[in-house]
Amino acid sequence: MSFNTSSRQLSKTDEAPEGVPSQEVTPLDAPAPRDTVQTSEAETPEVSAPEAKAPETEAPEAEAPEAEAPEAEAPEAEAPEAEAPEAPETEAPEATTDPEPKAPEAKDPEPETPEAETSQTETSQTETPETEGPEAEAPDADAPEGEVEAPEQAAAAPDPAVSDADTPTAPRPRRWWRVWGGWREKYPVAARVLAWTTTAVALAVVVVALLMPTQADKVRLAAFVRLPVEAIFGAALLIVLPRKPRIAVAAFAGLGLGALTVVNFLDIGFNEYLGRGFNVVLDWSLFSDAQGYLQDTFGKGGALGIAALAVTLVIAVLALTTLSVIRLGNLAARHTETATRTTLVLAIAWVTCAALGVQYASGIPIASEHTMQALQFKAEQVQRTLQDEAEFAKIAKKDNFANTPPDQLLTGLRGKDMMITFIESYGRSAIEDPVMAPGVDATLTAENKKLTDAGFAAKSGWLTSATYGGSSWLGHSTFMSGLWISNQQRYRTVTAGERLTLPGAFKKTGAWDTVGVMPGVQKAWPEQNFYGIDKLYDSHKLGYKGPKFSWSTMPDQYALTAFERLVHSKKHDKPLMSTIILTSSHQPWAPIPELVPQDQVGDGSIYNAIEKAGKKPADIITDSTKSKQEYGKSIQYSVSSLINYLVKYGNKNTVLIFLGDHQPIARVSGNHASRDVPVSIVAKDPKVLDKIAAWNWADGLQPKQDTPVWKMNAFRDRFLTAYGSTPAP
């Protein structure tokens, strides 16, 4: 209901000054209020009501009217049990000072409009203790002040000032929180154990992420039982921050820590396979090659499954580290005093251990700066990579033989059929590792005897490859360009230029036709022009109809047989300069082809039964010893295939240079193996080997431990010089 008190002023009523409570009170014979919610005892003193003839009703509150409107307001009456006769609605006459006895004074609220007053003070009758008020008679038409509605009208018309919005209700909790809260109340011990466990897991996640090594051989318990200074600084920061900034900083730090953890895993993988850490600038392009390798090894379904698992793990790591840091930050904020003391104690302990150089017996310092050092290293790596691009572009332009006239190149090899052959992953470990060496050394000895019996001789040395465990193209380009091509950026730079390569030098003379046999090339290969190869035979042009052997598209014996059939056996006006890349010794080394009689090689269909009977990659890929054994067998197969071809199809003018492109992965070669690979030059003409006598290479196919070691990029210039090329920068 509405109160129309602000539209008129009573002429004879003294107005109370603004801000001072009015002394006007409700007459004793005023009608009992309807739907009025009584105030608390603190606001309304108890009043002993005199007996009255009217039915007992709840006493109206004695409220002072608004200071600006001194009219006495008649509160809404509550319908009595004995219903009074309906009173017509009348307009209250001007009020005069009433000398009648007054009700006990009540504590008046600040003057305000009746609507606001009603909404602010009403509470339920069950919440407010009842006060005894005077029993009022039924209101008559001559109500002294204000408009009075009949009980029926009051009951029919709801008070607009009283609504659901004005009724104080507790906010309804979310359903999941009600379920969780109910579970916590029902099982308090289990809830506490779960909370403690979650906190312990969060702490473990953060500590492991901060202290994770980047090499698999360094992952041991002592590496994780240290004091990370980054955690101490982070805790101190989160303790002092307000809630919203704290959560934002914790989330950002958690995401950063998760990203660093993912990079650490990549470092472990790259060190395991490529012998170096992950380069955040250059190595993203290698994932497509990795996907191709997985597809060739495990099939499309297996490759997709592994890729999906990798993506899921990355997301899980990012989410886990973020939630862990947020939880620990909130815990520190709830227990500020304890967190502050703990952080201070850990800080003192860290400074003490760092100052005294306290270490474990294994040489691992207790005071750790691992994460800060890792970030610093990555930042420096990015800077070095960006600087290296410009510096290498200048180096690549300098070539000692760039301007050498054709008639002054390779004069000591005119008329010779040249073969440069790479054996995949043929590294020094194959000759010296105690697991692999017995079989490989026996094969080299046997094959060297075959060469000697056929009239060939060989000299062998060591070259240090620019790559390790993979990225074979970096080894190929380093050997043939005379530049140190150690990353993908350098490879793109050099192959986009006009650097003179070994095949290119033979081509430049005009005295040789250049040919490439590359069964590992399965798509367009624009580098053909850079290398100076006139005719390329890739995996699609060798006529192979047999099965793949994991990554390798065809056995080495078949590739060499196809080379003889398609190229070498043909009549040529010029001798050949052939570049051949063999792939049967590519990881995962299962299954491995077997040598078959030369007249049965055919189109490769004979290898179907051999491939089915061979081992599967899953049989050896997780076992280091088995991987070493199978790797050794693959090297034996490749070397035997090559020497058998040379003995059968070589002649007095054949000169073979064969070498490994890089060491096998660390799981096979060892965590601290060198990058050295064997290289051999084989020929029937003794003059060919006499020209390199000053190199001090070992006789035969097996270099000695004390045989000189060169960097692989040094071979080009030494070779060109030894065989009659005149430098002309």
Beta strands, then each sheet from edge to edge (+ up, - down):
strand 1: 227-228
strand 2: 367-368
strand 3: 417-423
strand 4: 457-464
strand 5: 513-518
strand 6: 535-538
strand 7: 576-582
strand 8: 654-660
strand 9: 676-683
strand 10: 698-699
strand 11: 709-711
sheet 1: 1+ 2+
sheet 2: 6+ 5+ 7+ 3+ 8+ 9- 4+ 10-
sheet 3: 6+ 5+ 7+ 3+ 8+ 9- 4+ 11+
end
